Amino acid sequence: MRGRCFFFYGLAHRASVVIVTVIITAVFAQDLPGEVFGARFSWLLRSSGVGAAAMGRRPVVGGNWKCNPDSVSKLDDLIKNINACDTSRCDVYVCPSTLHVPYVVPKIKNKALVTPQDCNPKGCGAFTGSMAVAQMKDLKMKQVMIGHSERRGEFGIFKMDDDATLAAKLKCVLDAGMSCVYCIGEPKEVREKGLSATLALMDVQLKQVYSMLDPAKVVLAYEPVWAIGTGLTATPEDAQATHKGIRDLIAKNASPAVAAAIRIQYGGSANAKNAPELSAQPDIDGFLVGGASLKPEFVDIVKAISDAKAPPVRSLTGRLAMVATRLCCR
Ligand SMILES: O=C(CO)COP(=O)(O)O
């Protein structure tokens, strides 16, 4: 159940929750004073997931293996972690290093998308050392990640990308009909100046791509540079505030509809332990995972966001929504 059906299921589930909630509240709380009735009603709504801003946004988790592992002989174990993920309630992708991509592609068995870590903005031709989207498509890949801060010059490696080259790359990816994970994030010095400074930089990083943010084709990965590989995760509240701020920027500079539909992942020391709390934040739609994607706990991260955003169809409301979705998406 993907795309439109997932969106419909989201709406149908929430409609079912509202109907069931009204019935339960009416039956069990009809004699309560007005404000108590109202408080119980809104608690029921919130605890049922209706308040989540994840309306129709399918969760998405990526494993960025970066420049790992050091030997092809270690790939099978890592691939096992990806194949162990349940992709029925969450989109999953994996970013192997360039040399390993062709090995990994045929071994993925659960619809996780093999997503290279970069592409060039031109295509095939005399571009030594780069990869073209046409080559990726030929190898049956549908998605590419660009703009990681480790390529934007934030990690002691020289600057390989900037906002202008990344805008050209995104255009190239979209023109080829592929989808894109587009990374943004602020360094520590900017975060220390506060949320407004952080969002001002996010605006700079997004300025040249606002018009290309098609929610069906682009996933944003917000990765604060100071949280990458450091064990320092943004608090759920800080991450939520930044994700919400990014969504507001998109509402202003693209459109409210794009802002509501586009998925924004959090990245930076995400792991199985902190994933449940981060997943509970309404504007966090998934994770881009580095270190923990090299471990079996990657599966638990996928499960955490799936449980938070797309509960399994065990509940009465889930079943009602599933019936409605089956009828309408046949
Ligand atoms: O850079 C990241 C993913 O792209 C995050 O890396 P860590 O999860 O290791 O902090």
Ligand as a Chemical Component Dictionary entry (heavy atoms), coordinates in Angstrom:
data_LIG
# 
_chem_comp.id                   LIG 
_chem_comp.type                 NON-POLYMER 
_chem_comp.pdbx_formal_charge   0 
_chem_comp.three_letter_code    LIG 
# 
loop_
_chem_comp_atom.comp_id 
_chem_comp_atom.atom_id 
_chem_comp_atom.alt_atom_id 
_chem_comp_atom.type_symbol 
_chem_comp_atom.charge 
_chem_comp_atom.model_Cartn_x 
_chem_comp_atom.model_Cartn_y 
_chem_comp_atom.model_Cartn_z 
_chem_comp_atom.pdbx_ordinal 
LIG O1 O1 O 0 25.288 11.606 8.863  1  
LIG C1 C1 C 0 24.415 10.855 9.250  2  
LIG C2 C2 C 0 23.560 10.124 8.314  3  
LIG O2 O2 O 0 23.679 10.648 7.044  4  
LIG C3 C3 C 0 24.226 10.596 10.693 5  
LIG O3 O3 O 0 25.306 9.862  11.141 6  
LIG P1 P1 P 0 25.259 9.241  12.629 7  
LIG O4 O4 O 0 23.926 8.566  12.764 8  
LIG O5 O5 O 0 26.413 8.307  12.682 9  
LIG O6 O6 O 0 25.383 10.399 13.559 10 
# 
loop_
_chem_comp_bond.comp_id 
_chem_comp_bond.atom_id_1 
_chem_comp_bond.atom_id_2 
_chem_comp_bond.value_order 
_chem_comp_bond.pdbx_ordinal 
LIG O1 C1 DOUB 1 
LIG C1 C2 SING 2 
LIG C1 C3 SING 3 
LIG C2 O2 SING 4 
LIG C3 O3 SING 5 
LIG O3 P1 SING 6 
LIG P1 O4 DOUB 7 
LIG P1 O5 SING 8 
LIG P1 O6 SING 9 
# 
